[in-house]
Amino acid sequence: MGEHWYGRDGSSQYDADLRVARKQGLVPSVTTVLQVMDKAALTNWLVTQGILAALTGTRLDGESDDAYIARILKDSKAQAQAAAEEGTRIHDACEQFLKSGQVPEQYVEHAIGAHKELARLFPDVHDWVSEKSFAHPLGFGGKVDLHSPSTGIVVDFKSKDGDFSDGKRLHYDQNIQLAAYQVGLDLVGPGFVTPRVKFTQCANIFVSRTHPGAVASHVWTAEDIAHGWSVFEAALTLWKRIKKYDASW
């Protein structure tokens, strides 16, 4: 997973690394910070991609074990990268649909499904802001899919394969990311370094990569988000200790 960085003005610095960040005083993204935590669901998915690549691949005559493993790993990473890139395109379409209603034809159903779900979850919210980036004095930054300034609600889109009919749990630890975004945007107390007022509910909307229009969602309670923030604070402290870098101000 790549690292994302932000300037103190909230500007994206995606091509930076830790060395550049030290020189320029950049802050790590929420997702970069959370790389210090084990992600069991992501790890299982990556392992599955490797297994599938091995099952569908053919070993070449005379190919050594090391060469075969290296080729399978490369293939599995390519499949994971392709899935991530398709997820990004769907993600962008959902946001563009909110801004202008104009999206590439192949993603119209994805975007309509996502925004129907958004309206179902929060029918009384009409002040959605998309793609808002930030940098926070605690030394982290990010870019938020959707948030409502009047309610403090943060919504994050996630892409998945399948039609969600199998009943599998889709939400795991996303409340940690959502909580960091809520604090990062000062939605829990403008200007506060740490929140002094109550958190509000947030949500994930899962959009299918393979079944256009299929969506699922999960609404996190205010208590879930408050707990997520306590976990993120710990992860941020650990990240700073491991990297020996603290960009707070």
C-alpha positions in Angstrom: 0.0 0.0 0.0 1.3 3.4 -0.9 1.7 6.4 1.4 -0.2 9.6 1.0 0.8 12.9 2.5 -0.6 16.4 2.9 0.8 19.9 3.3 -0.3 21.9 6.3 -2.8 23.7 4.1 -4.5 20.4 3.3 -3.0 20.1 -0.2 -2.4 16.6 -1.5 1.3 15.5 -1.8 0.8 12.0 -3.1 4.2 11.6 -4.7 6.0 12.3 -1.4 7.7 9.8 0.9 8.9 10.0 4.5 12.2 11.6 3.5 10.4 14.4 1.6 7.9 14.7 4.4 10.6 15.4 6.9 12.0 18.2 4.7 8.7 19.8 3.9 6.8 19.2 7.2 4.1 17.1 5.6 1.6 15.2 7.6 0.7 11.5 6.9 -2.8 10.6 5.7 -5.2 8.8 7.9 -4.8 5.6 5.8 -1.0 5.9 6.0 -1.1 6.1 9.8 -3.5 3.1 9.9 -0.9 0.9 8.1 0.6 0.3 11.5 -2.4 -1.8 12.4 -3.1 -5.3 11.2 -5.9 -5.5 8.7 -7.1 -9.1 8.8 -9.8 -8.7 6.1 -7.3 -7.0 3.7 -4.6 -9.6 4.5 -7.1 -12.5 3.8 -8.1 -10.9 0.6 -4.5 -10.5 -0.6 -3.7 -14.1 0.4 -6.8 -15.2 -1.5 -5.6 -13.4 -4.7 -2.3 -15.2 -4.4 -4.0 -18.6 -4.1 -6.3 -17.9 -7.0 -3.3 -16.8 -9.1 -1.6 -20.1 -8.3 -4.7 -22.1 -9.1 -5.3 -20.5 -12.4 -1.6 -20.3 -13.4 0.5 -22.9 -15.2 4.0 -23.8 -14.1 6.5 -23.5 -16.9 8.7 -26.3 -17.8 11.9 -26.2 -15.8 10.7 -23.2 -13.8 12.3 -23.2 -10.3 10.2 -22.8 -7.1 11.5 -19.3 -6.5 10.8 -18.2 -10.1 7.3 -19.7 -10.0 6.5 -18.0 -6.7 7.8 -14.7 -7.9 5.7 -14.9 -11.0 2.5 -15.9 -9.1 3.1 -13.0 -6.6 3.5 -10.6 -9.5 0.3 -11.8 -11.1 -1.7 -11.6 -7.8 -0.4 -8.1 -7.2 -1.5 -7.1 -10.8 -5.0 -8.4 -10.1 -5.1 -6.5 -6.8 -3.9 -3.4 -8.5 -6.6 -3.8 -11.2 -9.3 -4.1 -8.6 -8.0 -1.1 -6.7 -8.0 1.0 -9.9 -11.5 0.0 -10.8 -12.6 0.8 -7.3 -11.0 4.3 -7.7 -13.0 4.9 -10.9 -16.2 3.9 -9.3 -15.4 6.0 -6.2 -14.7 9.0 -8.5 -18.0 8.5 -10.4 -20.0 8.4 -7.1 -18.5 11.8 -6.2 -18.9 13.3 -9.6 -22.5 12.2 -9.7 -23.2 14.3 -6.5 -21.4 17.3 -8.0 -22.7 17.4 -11.5 -24.8 14.3 -12.2 -22.4 13.5 -15.1 -20.4 10.3 -15.0 -19.0 7.8 -17.5 -21.8 5.6 -18.9 -20.3 2.4 -17.5 -20.5 3.8 -14.0 -24.0 5.4 -14.0 -25.6 2.4 -12.2 -22.9 2.3 -9.6 -23.3 6.0 -8.9 -27.1 6.0 -8.8 -27.1 3.0 -6.5 -24.7 4.7 -4.1 -26.7 8.0 -4.0 -30.0 6.3 -3.6 -28.5 4.5 -0.5 -27.2 7.9 0.8 -30.7 9.4 0.5 -32.2 6.4 2.2 -29.8 6.6 5.1 -29.9 10.3 5.6 -33.1 11.7 3.9 -33.0 15.0 5.8 -29.4 15.9 5.0 -28.9 18.1 2.0 -25.6 20.0 2.5 -23.2 17.2 1.4 -19.7 18.4 0.6 -17.5 16.0 -1.4 -13.7 15.6 -1.7 -12.7 17.9 1.2 -9.0 17.6 2.2 -7.5 18.7 5.5 -4.4 18.7 7.7 -4.9 18.6 11.5 -2.6 20.1 14.2 -2.2 16.6 15.7 -0.1 15.8 12.6 -2.3 13.9 10.2 -4.4 14.7 7.1 -6.8 13.2 4.7 -9.4 13.6 2.0 -13.0 12.9 2.9 -15.5 11.4 0.4 -18.6 13.2 1.8 -19.4 15.1 4.9 -22.3 17.3 6.1 -21.1 20.5 7.9 -24.5 20.9 9.6 -24.7 17.5 11.2 -21.0 16.4 11.3 -21.9 13.1 9.5 -19.0 11.7 7.4 -19.6 9.1 4.7 -17.0 7.0 3.0 -17.4 4.9 -0.1 -15.9 1.5 -0.4 -15.8 -0.8 -3.4 -16.3 -4.6 -3.2 -16.9 -7.6 -5.4 -20.2 -9.4 -5.4 -23.8 -8.4 -5.0 -23.8 -8.5 -1.2 -26.5 -11.2 -1.1 -24.4 -13.6 0.9 -24.8 -11.7 4.2 -21.1 -11.5 4.9 -20.1 -8.7 7.2 -18.6 -5.8 5.2 -17.8 -3.4 8.0 -14.8 -4.0 10.3 -12.7 -1.2 11.5 -13.8 1.6 9.2 -15.1 3.6 12.2 -11.5 4.4 13.0 -11.0 6.1 9.7 -14.3 7.9 9.9 -13.6 9.2 13.4 -10.2 10.6 12.2 -11.9 12.3 9.4 -14.6 13.8 11.7 -11.9 15.2 14.0 -9.7 16.2 11.0 -12.5 18.4 9.6 -13.1 19.9 13.0 -16.7 18.5 12.9 -16.5 17.8 16.6 -15.3 21.2 17.7 -13.9 23.8 15.4 -10.3 24.7 16.2 -10.0 22.1 18.9 -6.8 19.9 18.9 -8.9 17.1 20.5 -12.7 16.9 20.5 -14.6 18.3 23.4 -18.1 17.7 22.2 -20.0 14.6 21.2 -19.2 12.7 18.1 -22.0 12.0 15.6 -22.9 9.0 13.5 -21.1 8.2 10.3 -21.5 5.7 7.5 -19.8 3.5 5.0 -21.5 2.8 1.6 -20.3 -0.3 -0.2 -20.5 -0.2 -3.9 -20.2 -3.4 -6.0 -17.4 -3.5 -8.6 -18.9 -6.5 -10.3 -22.7 -5.9 -10.1 -23.5 -2.3 -11.2 -26.1 -0.8 -8.9 -25.7 -3.2 -6.0 -24.9 -1.5 -2.8 -24.8 -2.1 0.9 -24.2 0.1 3.9 -23.4 0.4 7.6 -24.2 3.3 9.9 -21.8 3.7 12.8 -23.2 5.1 16.1 -21.7 8.1 17.8 -20.3 5.7 20.4 -18.7 3.6 17.7 -17.0 6.8 16.3 -15.9 7.9 19.7 -14.2 4.5 20.2 -12.7 4.7 16.7 -11.1 8.0 17.6 -9.5 6.5 20.7 -8.0 3.8 18.6 -6.8 6.2 16.0 -5.1 8.3 18.6 -3.2 5.2 19.8 -2.3 4.3 16.2 -1.1 7.9 15.5 1.2 7.8 18.6 2.6 4.4 17.5 3.1 5.6 13.9 5.1 8.6 15.2 7.2 6.4 17.4 8.0 3.9 14.7 8.8 6.5 12.1 10.5 8.8 14.5 8.6 11.6 12.9 6.0 14.0 14.4 4.5 16.6 12.2 2.1 18.1 14.8 2.1 21.8 15.4 
